[in-house]
């Protein structure tokens, strides 16, 4: 009997682990699969639409260049453009077909997470549909990379083939811009897609508590495939051929010697190279390689959607009746539209909250409302020039119906300076110092100088 005790203990442990795994999987958010499926299909539609637009623009430019070149050199026009039009048409047909999956770090983890859920006995119609949508999206991503590479290659080929002719600079420049913005738009789509929703964050937090899930991901991920780590593997054997730090240091010493002066020269050169690299990286933060560097000045906001350009926020300012206690607080909500990385314009709505006349006479009341328009422009670094026009109703009211009448409104013309600062990854703060040029004309009299503290998302 004693010989069966260890076996019984092992079976109990395995049973408890299995129950814990099932319990964790049961607590996965119900919206997890539907959110993944929805955003995958949305992302796929965006890729299809943007790719179709890029190819249509390429065809349009090539047809224009072909017509122009035909008048000069009909043989050259046939040689350069006939096969290209057919190739682009084939690429457009590829949008409608199913393609093999391509590699992407976020998608790779997502796909293997769905496979894990399927193998764990959670196969449902929703899971099957989600897996199909993710797999189709991977195929479209691979296809979009093929299109991007073709446009870049075609751009370079046309530049070389048309070098002997004049009058094609403008067309080539348009193709160059389309190639750049197409690649940047794909990066923007990927960035938005890779940002996990609330249900995804909760699901991943639960799954990562399971050792069996972590083992599954580590054995089936892209990195595991790169180093041949799938299934059972031997760490030492799998890493054969990779240079260690010691080997690299020995190789450097063989090339430059072991003297302190030689090492100092290398350190200086490395520091210069790193400084130059960081300078280029800050200038072109979205580039993956030097081949992606444009020969024109890109418009940073061109690849952003309308809603991605919107920047909601708010601010507050106080007006005091004595040295210590504020009489009113102007609380404003606003939304700005980013014109480019240096400027924005927007509208806002303000509410004037009455706060009484002193510490012993605190009383909240409705003291007015206001409408605002504003704009800002980067002066230097985190300092901005601000200007705006406002309409304010500075008379108290009890009911919203009283605001229907437009009497009692005053106007303000403001200009000043602001400083923006980062609070966290998503929230930014700002301090504005403004001067009201119309304040002397207003009745009742208001402060000429206004200090506002605000935030934006």
C-alpha positions as CSV (number, residue, x, y, z in Angstrom):
1,X,0.0,0.0,0.0
2,X,2.8,2.4,0.9
3,X,4.3,2.1,-2.6
4,X,1.1,3.7,-4.1
5,X,1.3,6.8,-1.8
6,X,3.7,8.8,-4.0
7,X,1.6,8.0,-7.0
8,X,-1.6,9.2,-5.2
9,X,0.2,12.4,-4.2
10,X,1.3,13.1,-7.8
11,X,-2.2,12.5,-9.1
12,X,-3.7,14.9,-6.5
13,X,-1.2,17.6,-7.4
14,X,-1.9,17.2,-11.2
15,X,-5.7,17.3,-10.4
16,X,-5.3,20.5,-8.4
17,X,-3.2,22.1,-11.2
18,X,-5.8,21.1,-13.8
19,X,-8.6,22.5,-11.7
20,X,-6.7,25.8,-11.1
21,X,-6.1,26.1,-14.9
22,X,-9.8,25.4,-15.7
23,X,-10.8,28.0,-13.0
24,X,-8.5,30.6,-14.5
25,X,-9.7,30.0,-18.1
26,X,-13.3,30.3,-16.9
27,X,-12.6,33.8,-15.5
28,X,-11.4,35.1,-18.9
29,X,-13.4,38.2,-19.9
30,X,-16.3,37.3,-22.2
31,X,-15.5,40.3,-24.4
32,X,-11.9,39.2,-25.0
33,X,-12.6,37.1,-28.1
34,X,-15.2,39.5,-29.6
35,X,-12.8,42.4,-29.1
36,X,-9.9,40.6,-30.8
37,X,-12.1,39.5,-33.7
38,X,-13.6,43.0,-34.2
39,X,-10.4,44.9,-34.2
40,X,-8.7,42.3,-36.5
41,X,-11.4,42.6,-39.1
42,X,-11.3,46.4,-38.8
43,X,-7.5,46.4,-39.2
44,X,-7.8,44.1,-42.2
45,X,-10.4,46.5,-43.8
46,X,-8.0,49.5,-43.2
47,X,-5.1,47.6,-44.9
48,X,-7.2,46.7,-47.9
49,X,-8.5,50.2,-48.3
50,X,-5.1,51.9,-48.0
51,X,-3.3,49.4,-50.2
52,X,-6.0,49.7,-52.9
53,X,-5.6,53.5,-52.8
54,X,-1.8,53.3,-53.0
55,X,-1.9,51.0,-56.0
56,X,-4.5,53.1,-57.7
57,X,-2.3,56.2,-57.3
58,X,0.7,54.3,-58.6
59,X,-1.2,53.2,-61.7
60,X,-2.4,56.8,-62.3
61,X,1.1,58.2,-62.1
62,X,2.5,55.5,-64.4
63,X,-0.2,56.0,-67.0
64,X,0.5,59.7,-67.0
65,X,4.2,59.1,-67.4
66,X,3.6,56.5,-70.1
67,X,1.4,58.9,-72.1
68,X,4.1,61.6,-71.9
69,X,6.9,59.3,-72.8
70,X,5.0,57.8,-75.7
71,X,5.1,61.1,-77.5
72,X,8.9,61.2,-77.1
73,X,9.9,57.5,-77.3
74,X,7.2,54.9,-77.9
75,X,9.5,52.0,-77.7
76,X,10.9,53.1,-74.4
77,X,7.3,53.7,-73.1
78,X,6.4,50.1,-73.9
79,X,9.6,48.7,-72.4
80,X,9.2,50.6,-69.1
81,X,5.5,50.6,-68.4
82,X,3.7,47.7,-70.1
83,X,4.8,45.0,-67.7
84,X,4.4,47.3,-64.7
85,X,0.6,47.9,-65.3
86,X,0.0,44.1,-65.4
87,X,2.0,43.6,-62.3
88,X,0.1,46.2,-60.3
89,X,-3.2,44.7,-61.5
90,X,-2.1,41.4,-60.2
91,X,-1.2,43.0,-56.8
92,X,-4.7,44.5,-56.7
93,X,-6.2,41.1,-57.3
94,X,-4.2,39.8,-54.4
95,X,-6.3,41.9,-52.0
96,X,-9.3,39.6,-52.7
97,X,-7.4,36.3,-52.1
98,X,-6.4,34.5,-48.9
99,X,-2.7,34.6,-48.2
100,X,-0.3,32.7,-46.0
101,X,0.3,34.2,-42.6
102,X,3.2,36.6,-42.1
103,X,5.2,37.4,-39.0
104,X,4.5,40.0,-36.4
105,X,5.4,39.9,-32.8
106,X,2.0,41.0,-31.3
107,X,0.1,38.9,-33.8
108,X,2.4,35.9,-33.2
109,X,1.6,36.0,-29.4
110,X,-2.1,36.6,-30.1
111,X,-2.4,33.7,-32.5
112,X,-0.6,31.2,-30.2
113,X,-2.7,32.4,-27.3
114,X,-5.8,31.5,-29.3
115,X,-4.3,28.1,-30.1
116,X,-3.6,27.5,-26.4
117,X,-7.2,28.3,-25.6
118,X,-8.3,25.8,-28.3
119,X,-6.1,23.1,-27.0
120,X,-7.3,23.7,-23.4
121,X,-10.7,22.6,-24.4
122,X,-12.3,26.0,-25.0
123,X,-13.1,25.5,-28.6
124,X,-16.2,27.5,-29.5
125,X,-17.6,29.1,-32.6
126,X,-16.4,32.5,-31.3
127,X,-12.9,31.2,-30.8
128,X,-12.8,29.6,-34.3
129,X,-14.0,32.9,-35.9
130,X,-11.5,34.9,-34.0
131,X,-8.6,32.6,-35.0
132,X,-9.7,32.9,-38.7
133,X,-9.8,36.7,-38.5
134,X,-6.3,36.9,-36.9
135,X,-4.9,34.4,-39.5
136,X,-6.4,36.4,-42.4
137,X,-5.0,39.6,-40.9
138,X,-1.5,38.1,-40.8
139,X,-1.8,37.2,-44.4
140,X,-2.8,40.7,-45.3
141,X,0.1,42.2,-43.4
142,X,2.5,40.0,-45.3
143,X,0.8,41.1,-48.5
144,X,1.0,44.8,-47.6
145,X,4.8,44.3,-47.0
146,X,5.1,42.8,-50.5
147,X,3.2,45.8,-52.0
148,X,5.4,48.3,-50.0
149,X,8.6,46.6,-51.3
150,X,7.3,46.6,-54.8
151,X,6.4,50.3,-54.7
152,X,9.9,51.1,-53.3
153,X,11.6,48.9,-56.0
154,X,9.5,50.4,-58.7
155,X,10.2,53.9,-57.6
156,X,13.9,53.3,-57.8
157,X,13.7,51.5,-61.1
158,X,11.6,54.4,-62.7
159,X,14.1,56.9,-61.3
160,X,17.0,55.1,-63.1
161,X,15.1,54.4,-66.4
162,X,13.7,57.9,-66.8
163,X,17.0,59.7,-65.8
164,X,17.7,60.3,-69.5
165,X,14.3,62.0,-70.1
166,X,13.1,65.4,-68.7
167,X,9.7,66.4,-67.4
168,X,9.1,63.4,-65.0
169,X,10.4,64.8,-61.8
170,X,7.0,65.8,-60.4
171,X,5.5,62.4,-61.1
172,X,8.5,60.6,-59.5
173,X,8.2,62.8,-56.5
174,X,4.5,61.9,-56.1
175,X,5.4,58.2,-56.3
176,X,8.1,58.7,-53.7
177,X,5.7,60.4,-51.3
178,X,3.1,57.7,-51.8
179,X,5.7,55.0,-51.0
180,X,6.7,56.8,-47.8
181,X,3.2,57.6,-46.6
182,X,1.9,54.1,-47.4
183,X,4.7,52.6,-45.2
184,X,4.0,55.1,-42.4
185,X,0.3,54.4,-42.5
186,X,0.8,50.7,-42.1
187,X,3.0,51.4,-39.1
188,X,0.3,53.6,-37.6
189,X,-2.3,50.9,-38.1
190,X,0.0,48.3,-36.5
191,X,0.6,50.6,-33.5
192,X,-3.1,51.1,-32.9
193,X,-3.9,47.4,-33.4
194,X,-1.1,46.3,-31.0
195,X,-2.5,48.5,-28.2
196,X,-4.5,46.0,-26.1
197,X,-8.0,46.8,-25.0
198,X,-9.1,46.4,-21.4
199,X,-10.5,42.9,-21.8
200,X,-7.2,41.8,-23.5
201,X,-5.1,43.2,-20.6
202,X,-7.2,41.3,-18.1
203,X,-7.1,38.1,-20.1
204,X,-3.3,38.2,-20.5
205,X,-2.9,38.9,-16.8
206,X,-4.9,35.8,-16.0
207,X,-3.2,33.6,-18.6
208,X,0.4,34.6,-17.6
209,X,-0.4,33.2,-14.1
210,X,-0.5,29.7,-15.7
211,X,2.9,28.0,-16.1
212,X,1.5,25.8,-18.8
213,X,0.6,28.9,-20.9
214,X,4.0,30.4,-20.4
215,X,5.7,27.2,-21.5
216,X,3.4,26.9,-24.5
217,X,4.2,30.5,-25.7
218,X,8.0,30.1,-25.1
219,X,8.1,26.9,-27.2
220,X,5.9,28.1,-30.1
221,X,6.8,31.8,-30.4
222,X,8.7,33.3,-33.3
223,X,11.8,33.6,-31.1
224,X,11.6,29.9,-30.3
225,X,11.4,29.1,-34.0
226,X,14.4,31.3,-34.7
227,X,16.6,29.4,-32.3
228,X,14.9,26.0,-32.9
229,X,13.5,25.9,-29.4
230,X,10.1,24.3,-30.2
231,X,9.3,21.1,-28.3
232,X,11.9,19.6,-26.1
233,X,15.2,21.3,-26.6
234,X,18.7,21.6,-25.1
235,X,19.7,25.2,-24.2
236,X,23.4,24.7,-24.8
237,X,23.0,22.9,-28.1
238,X,20.5,25.4,-29.4
239,X,22.8,28.4,-28.7
240,X,25.8,26.9,-30.5
241,X,27.4,29.3,-32.9
242,X,26.3,32.5,-31.0
243,X,29.2,34.6,-29.9
244,X,29.7,35.2,-26.2
245,X,30.7,38.6,-24.7
246,X,34.1,37.2,-23.9
247,X,34.7,36.1,-27.5
248,X,33.6,39.5,-28.8
249,X,36.1,41.3,-26.4
250,X,38.9,39.0,-27.5
251,X,38.2,39.7,-31.1
252,X,38.3,43.5,-30.5
253,X,41.6,43.2,-28.7
254,X,43.1,41.2,-31.6
255,X,42.1,44.0,-34.0
256,X,43.0,47.1,-32.1
257,X,45.4,45.8,-29.4
258,X,45.1,45.9,-25.7
259,X,46.6,49.3,-25.0
260,X,44.5,51.9,-23.1
261,X,44.9,54.4,-25.9
262,X,43.4,52.1,-28.5
263,X,40.5,51.3,-26.3
264,X,39.9,55.1,-25.7
265,X,39.9,55.7,-29.4
266,X,37.3,53.1,-30.0
267,X,35.2,54.4,-27.1
268,X,35.3,57.9,-28.6
269,X,34.3,56.6,-32.0
270,X,31.5,54.6,-30.6
271,X,30.2,57.6,-28.7
272,X,30.3,59.8,-31.8
273,X,28.5,57.1,-33.8
274,X,25.9,56.7,-31.0
275,X,25.4,60.5,-30.9
276,X,24.9,60.7,-34.6
277,X,22.5,57.7,-34.6
278,X,20.4,59.3,-31.9
279,X,20.3,62.5,-33.8
280,X,18.9,60.8,-36.9
281,X,16.6,58.7,-34.8
282,X,15.1,61.7,-33.2
283,X,14.7,63.4,-36.5
284,X,13.1,60.4,-38.2
285,X,11.6,58.4,-35.2
286,X,9.4,56.1,-37.4
287,X,12.1,54.8,-39.7
288,X,13.4,51.2,-39.6
289,X,16.4,51.7,-41.8
290,X,18.3,54.3,-43.8
291,X,16.5,53.0,-47.0
292,X,13.2,54.4,-45.5
293,X,14.6,57.9,-45.2
294,X,12.6,60.3,-47.4
295,X,14.2,62.9,-49.6
296,X,11.5,65.4,-48.8
297,X,10.1,66.9,-45.6
298,X,7.3,64.5,-44.4
299,X,4.0,65.8,-42.9
300,X,3.8,64.1,-39.5
301,X,0.0,64.2,-39.2
302,X,-0.7,62.9,-42.7
303,X,-0.9,59.3,-41.6
304,X,-3.2,60.1,-38.6
305,X,-6.9,59.8,-38.8
306,X,-9.2,62.6,-37.9
307,X,-9.9,61.2,-34.4
308,X,-6.2,60.5,-33.8
309,X,-5.6,64.2,-34.3
310,X,-8.1,65.3,-31.7
311,X,-6.7,66.2,-28.3
312,X,-9.3,66.5,-25.5
313,X,-8.4,68.5,-22.4
314,X,-9.5,71.1,-19.9
315,X,-8.3,73.9,-17.7
316,X,-9.3,76.0,-14.7
317,X,-8.7,79.6,-13.6
318,X,-9.7,81.5,-10.4
319,X,-10.8,85.0,-9.8
320,X,-10.6,86.4,-6.3
321,X,-12.5,89.2,-4.5
322,X,-10.0,89.6,-1.7
323,X,-6.4,88.6,-0.9
324,X,-7.1,85.1,0.1
325,X,-10.4,83.6,-1.1
326,X,-11.4,83.1,-4.8
327,X,-14.8,84.3,-5.8
328,X,-15.3,82.2,-8.9
329,X,-13.7,79.3,-10.7
330,X,-13.8,79.1,-14.5
331,X,-13.8,75.4,-15.4
332,X,-13.4,74.7,-19.1
333,X,-13.5,71.6,-21.3
334,X,-12.0,71.8,-24.8
335,X,-10.9,69.8,-27.7
336,X,-8.0,70.7,-30.0
337,X,-7.2,69.5,-33.6
338,X,-3.5,69.0,-34.2
339,X,-2.6,70.7,-37.5
340,X,1.0,69.4,-37.2
341,X,3.4,68.6,-34.4
342,X,4.0,72.3,-33.7
343,X,0.5,73.8,-33.8
344,X,-3.2,73.1,-33.1
345,X,-6.5,74.8,-33.0
346,X,-9.7,74.1,-31.2
347,X,-12.9,75.0,-29.4
348,X,-14.0,74.9,-25.8
349,X,-16.9,75.4,-23.4
350,X,-16.5,77.0,-19.9
351,X,-18.6,77.1,-16.8
352,X,-18.2,79.8,-14.1
353,X,-18.7,78.4,-10.6
354,X,-19.5,80.9,-7.8
355,X,-17.8,80.0,-4.6
356,X,-19.0,82.7,-2.2
357,X,-17.3,85.7,-0.7
358,X,-15.0,84.3,2.0
359,X,-14.2,81.3,4.2
360,X,-17.2,82.1,6.4
361,X,-19.5,82.6,3.4
362,X,-18.9,79.7,1.1
363,X,-21.8,79.3,-1.3
364,X,-21.8,77.5,-4.7
365,X,-23.8,79.0,-7.5
366,X,-24.1,79.3,-11.3
367,X,-22.3,82.5,-12.3
368,X,-22.0,82.2,-16.0
369,X,-20.9,80.2,-19.1
370,X,-18.6,80.8,-22.0
371,X,-17.6,79.7,-25.5
372,X,-14.0,79.7,-26.7
373,X,-11.8,79.3,-29.8
374,X,-8.1,79.0,-29.5
375,X,-4.8,78.1,-31.2
376,X,-1.2,77.5,-30.2
377,X,2.1,77.3,-31.9
378,X,5.4,75.9,-30.5
379,X,7.8,78.7,-29.7
380,X,10.7,76.5,-28.5
381,X,10.8,73.2,-26.8
382,X,7.9,72.9,-24.4
383,X,6.9,76.6,-24.6
384,X,4.0,77.7,-26.9
385,X,2.4,80.9,-28.0
386,X,-1.3,80.9,-27.3
387,X,-4.1,83.1,-28.7
388,X,-7.9,82.9,-28.6
389,X,-11.2,84.6,-28.8
390,X,-13.9,84.1,-26.1
391,X,-17.5,85.0,-25.4
392,X,-18.6,85.0,-21.8
393,X,-21.9,85.4,-20.0
394,X,-21.0,86.8,-16.6
395,X,-24.4,87.0,-15.1
396,X,-25.7,84.4,-12.7
397,X,-28.5,82.0,-13.6
398,X,-30.6,79.3,-11.9
399,X,-32.0,77.4,-14.9
400,X,-30.6,76.4,-18.2
401,X,-33.5,77.9,-20.0
402,X,-32.2,81.3,-19.0
403,X,-29.2,80.8,-21.3
404,X,-31.5,81.0,-24.4
405,X,-31.2,84.8,-24.4
406,X,-28.0,86.2,-25.8
407,X,-28.0,89.4,-23.8
408,X,-25.3,90.1,-21.2
409,X,-22.4,88.5,-23.2
410,X,-18.9,90.0,-23.2
411,X,-16.0,89.3,-25.5
412,X,-12.3,88.7,-24.8
413,X,-9.3,88.6,-27.1
414,X,-6.5,86.7,-25.4
415,X,-2.8,86.2,-26.2
416,X,0.1,84.8,-24.1
417,X,2.5,82.0,-23.5
418,X,2.2,78.5,-22.1
419,X,4.4,75.7,-21.0
420,X,3.5,72.0,-21.5
421,X,4.8,69.2,-19.4
422,X,4.4,65.4,-19.2
423,X,2.5,64.0,-16.3
424,X,2.5,60.3,-17.4
425,X,2.4,58.3,-20.6
426,X,-1.1,59.5,-21.5
427,X,-1.6,62.7,-19.6
428,X,0.1,66.1,-20.2
429,X,-0.2,69.2,-18.2
430,X,0.0,72.9,-19.1
431,X,0.2,76.3,-17.5
432,X,-1.0,79.4,-19.5
433,X,-0.4,83.1,-18.8
434,X,-2.7,85.2,-21.0
435,X,-3.5,88.9,-21.4
436,X,-7.0,90.0,-22.3
437,X,-6.8,93.0,-24.6
438,X,-10.6,93.7,-24.3
439,X,-10.8,93.5,-20.5
440,X,-10.7,97.4,-20.0
441,X,-14.0,97.6,-22.0
442,X,-15.9,95.0,-20.1
443,X,-18.6,95.6,-17.5
444,X,-18.4,94.2,-14.9
445,X,-14.6,94.6,-14.9
446,X,-12.5,91.4,-15.1
447,X,-8.8,90.8,-14.7
448,X,-6.5,91.7,-17.5
449,X,-4.1,88.9,-16.8
450,X,-5.4,85.3,-16.6
451,X,-3.5,82.3,-15.2
452,X,-4.9,78.9,-16.3
453,X,-3.8,75.4,-15.2
454,X,-4.9,72.6,-17.5
455,X,-4.3,69.2,-18.9
456,X,-4.7,67.3,-22.2
457,X,-4.8,63.6,-23.2
